[in-house]
């Protein structure tokens, strides 16, 4: 298509708000420039040996964990299991527990849920603009190798700790049945054709600005031409992703030997909902439908249906050192950690080319609250299982001068092959975890 009159002043430096125009279509440079990353993906038809894909699963708990019950007293690989860790004893060689960890300058109590995976201080009023979360950064660079670049899930509510590059929160899927349908139940052929057409229409937007882009390139100096070439590289990367999206839209979904789950109707059955979601997540990882998954467990206002518990979960978390509340809270939190362990065991039972699915899946359990009773965001619970790490047992950092959790995120990014050495408040990779 022939482009309309260009909106650029070719004698001046390219403005941040400059656009490419064609046939009534405008494309802003800043938006596309943000996609200027080298996508580390496997291409169809590439005959080179492929590396085993790595996966990252984060489980975030909205109401924290009582530190005395999850944190070991001694350090290193020979740590004595705490109450919550006893159920994970068979996994201790695949486990790292990190204490004395938080996000520097992150405060706000419950509001800091927004900072769990970004490390960005939001303040008690939540007026700050958030940044991209670790799962979405991984998905940006590596997620186009799968049908779903990422999965954002929760056991209830409408919030998640997952944020886009522009700082927008991503609404989670809260139904395990819906998730199963999205992953494994095919749309009709007519609907798949429609989806592919929508993708093609999006790609045509780049076609109509092509002439305008070539005209601009001829008028710029060498430095600007280099920068524009980098921009066009990002556009080509976007085109490739759209081509893949069209291919996924036409391709049948994987078949699994499992029935669609029935959602747990009781909104307070945190453990039941957690388990049902984990069952579907395992299938998603097993079929390589997605490699970057976050599951948020918000604090319910009602009573979690577990023997020995008769008070509301949120009320228990604000225990004020009341012994009865602490006793019941420990039952709930122990069940959360135990279910996380069951999820890791389920991955260990799935064989793949390099061992088990757990060998290729890093799973993290954490929370924005180190002490829910006083809304402290210091000394966050951090447990890391599986994946390509040589696990360290208990990494005990300072309880008063906390170690930045973002260092672990940098370790993840580098293990996954990304040349990124800075994320939020990081000061390097995580000491003691290799």
Secondary structure, DSSP 8 states (H G I E B T S, - for coil): ---------TTS---TT-EEEETTEEEEHHHHHTT-S------TT--S------EEEEEEETT---HHHHS-SS-BTT----TTTGGGGGGGGGEEEEESEE-TT---GGGGGGGTTT-----TT--S-----HHHHHHHHHGGGSSSS-EEEESSSS--S-B-TTS-B---B--HHHHHHHHHS---HHHHHHHHHHHHHHHHHHHHTHHHHHHHHHHS-HHHHHHHHHHHHHHHHHHHHHHHHHHHHHS-----SS--------TT-HHHHHHHHHHHHHHHHHTTS-SEEEEEE---SS----TT--S-HHHHHS-TT-HHHHHHHHHHHHHHHHHHHHHHHHHHTSEETTEEGGGGEEEEEEES-SBTTTTB-SS--EEEEETT----EEEE--SSS-EETHHHHHHHHHHTT------TT--SS-TT--
